[in-house]
Amino acid sequence: MRPSLLASLITAALAGACGHVPLTSLPKLSKIDIRTTQLTELRAGISLPADIRPLPGGITMTVIALPKDGGRHERKVVLEEVRDAGELAKLPAVAAPGRRFTVFRLSNGDAARIGAFREEMFVGSQNSGNRGSLALMAEKACRLGDLSGKPIQMTSYLKTSETQDYVLLTRDVDLREAVRDADPKVDLAAAIPPCDA
């Protein structure tokens, strides 16, 4: 039996908020096998308003293993922005006017570390029945101007060796509302500082 892979995006600058995976994405996401997916092909795409920028080191991925006999094990790595012109030229047109689409990947070293963790937790008969999940987090971002009272909507995508294309994870998650729900005391202007600060 295949370990389940729930790909969820938990996002907000310095705070967490859950987005819901659209039902239309579930068949494609169900093809992902955490035991065999090619980690070097994994991509996370984030569409944000053009004036909100993820900062280097600000997008992380956590692989979580839930053994059948209890417990929780996880490995967290920082994703790096994809800057290869050839790869970027092949991106689907997912960003609307006034938005910026940024793609992230695992470094080769982190892909190897996550691969070793995967072997330990999901491969072999002793690990049959272990469940797993993948969480993407935006932990650091900046802004090019003032935050108005309008929603700060984020849309996220995941691409793996099984999906072969970018699959919608969340659509128009309002970061302002997500931060408020996570912690009403958080000052969004402080959590997403000006880029030149």
C-alpha positions in Angstrom: 0.0 0.0 0.0 1.2 3.4 -0.9 1.9 6.0 1.8 -0.5 8.9 1.5 1.0 12.2 0.6 -1.2 15.2 1.7 0.3 18.2 0.1 -0.9 21.2 2.0 0.3 24.7 2.0 0.7 26.5 5.3 1.4 30.1 4.6 1.8 33.5 6.1 4.8 35.6 6.9 6.0 34.5 10.3 2.6 32.9 11.1 0.8 29.8 9.9 -2.5 29.5 8.0 -4.1 26.5 6.3 -5.3 26.4 2.8 -7.6 23.8 1.4 -6.6 21.6 -1.6 -9.2 21.9 -4.3 -11.1 18.7 -5.0 -10.1 18.9 -8.7 -6.4 18.6 -7.7 -6.8 15.5 -5.6 -6.7 12.9 -8.4 -3.4 14.3 -9.6 -2.0 14.6 -6.1 -3.0 11.1 -5.3 -0.5 9.8 -7.9 2.4 11.1 -5.9 4.3 8.3 -4.1 6.5 9.7 -1.3 8.6 6.5 -1.6 9.6 7.0 -5.2 9.0 10.6 -6.3 12.1 12.2 -7.9 13.0 14.8 -5.3 15.2 16.7 -7.7 12.1 17.3 -9.9 9.9 18.6 -7.1 8.9 22.2 -7.6 6.7 24.5 -5.5 5.2 27.5 -7.2 3.8 30.5 -5.4 1.7 33.3 -7.0 1.6 36.5 -4.9 0.7 40.1 -5.6 3.6 41.6 -7.5 4.5 43.9 -4.6 5.0 41.0 -2.1 8.3 39.1 -2.5 9.4 35.9 -0.9 12.9 36.4 0.7 15.8 34.1 0.2 15.6 31.3 2.7 11.9 32.1 3.4 10.3 29.2 1.7 10.7 25.8 3.5 9.5 22.3 3.0 8.9 19.8 5.8 8.5 16.1 5.2 6.5 14.5 8.0 6.5 10.7 8.7 3.8 9.2 10.9 4.8 5.6 11.7 2.0 3.1 12.1 3.1 2.3 15.7 3.0 6.0 16.7 5.2 8.9 16.9 6.1 11.7 14.5 9.4 12.3 12.6 10.1 15.2 10.4 12.8 16.9 8.3 12.7 20.6 7.4 14.7 22.1 4.5 14.9 25.6 2.9 13.9 25.7 -0.7 15.8 27.7 -3.2 14.4 29.8 -6.0 14.6 28.4 -9.5 16.6 30.8 -11.7 17.4 28.6 -14.7 16.2 30.5 -17.7 15.5 27.3 -19.7 13.2 26.0 -17.0 11.5 29.3 -16.3 10.7 29.7 -20.1 8.7 26.4 -19.9 6.5 27.5 -17.0 2.8 27.5 -17.6 1.1 30.9 -17.7 -0.3 30.9 -14.2 0.3 34.4 -13.0 -2.3 37.0 -13.7 -1.7 40.7 -14.3 -0.4 42.4 -11.1 0.9 39.1 -9.7 4.3 37.4 -9.6 4.8 33.6 -9.9 8.0 32.3 -8.3 9.2 28.7 -8.4 11.2 26.9 -5.7 13.2 23.6 -5.6 15.3 21.5 -3.3 19.0 22.0 -3.5 20.9 18.8 -4.5 22.2 18.4 -0.9 18.7 18.8 0.6 17.2 16.4 -2.0 19.8 13.8 -0.8 19.0 14.4 2.9 15.3 14.2 2.3 15.9 11.0 0.2 17.8 9.4 3.1 15.0 10.3 5.5 12.5 8.9 3.1 14.4 5.6 2.8 14.5 5.3 6.6 10.8 6.1 7.1 8.9 4.8 4.1 10.8 2.1 2.2 10.8 -1.6 3.1 8.3 -4.0 4.6 9.0 -2.7 8.1 7.6 0.7 7.1 4.5 -0.6 5.4 1.6 1.4 6.7 3.6 4.5 7.6 1.9 7.7 6.5 3.5 10.8 5.3 2.8 14.4 4.5 4.5 17.4 2.9 4.1 20.9 4.2 5.3 24.0 2.4 5.7 27.2 4.4 6.4 30.8 3.5 8.2 32.2 6.5 9.9 35.4 5.2 8.6 37.9 2.7 8.9 41.6 2.1 6.8 44.2 0.3 7.4 47.0 -2.2 5.2 49.7 -0.7 2.4 50.0 1.9 0.0 47.2 2.8 -3.5 48.5 2.1 -6.6 47.0 3.6 -7.2 44.8 0.6 -6.7 41.0 0.8 -3.2 39.6 0.1 -4.1 36.6 -1.9 -1.7 33.7 -2.5 -2.1 30.8 -4.8 0.2 27.8 -4.7 1.2 24.9 -6.9 3.1 21.6 -6.7 4.9 19.8 -9.5 6.5 16.3 -9.1 7.8 13.5 -11.3 4.3 11.9 -11.1 2.2 15.0 -11.9 4.6 16.3 -14.7 2.9 19.7 -14.4 2.0 22.3 -11.8 -1.1 21.1 -9.8 -3.1 23.7 -7.9 -2.7 23.3 -4.1 -4.5 26.5 -2.9 -6.3 29.3 -4.6 -6.4 32.9 -3.4 -5.6 32.2 0.3 -5.8 35.6 2.0 -2.6 36.0 4.0 -4.1 38.9 5.9 -7.0 36.8 7.1 -4.7 33.8 7.7 -2.4 35.8 9.9 -5.3 37.3 11.8 -6.8 33.8 12.4 -3.4 32.4 13.5 -2.6 35.2 15.9 -4.7 38.4 16.1 -1.8 40.2 17.8 0.5 39.9 14.8 1.1 43.2 13.0 1.1 42.3 9.3 3.1 45.4 8.4 5.8 44.2 10.8 5.5 40.6 9.6 6.0 41.6 6.0 8.5 44.5 6.2 9.4 46.8 3.3 12.0 45.1 1.0 14.4 48.0 1.4 14.4 47.8 5.2 
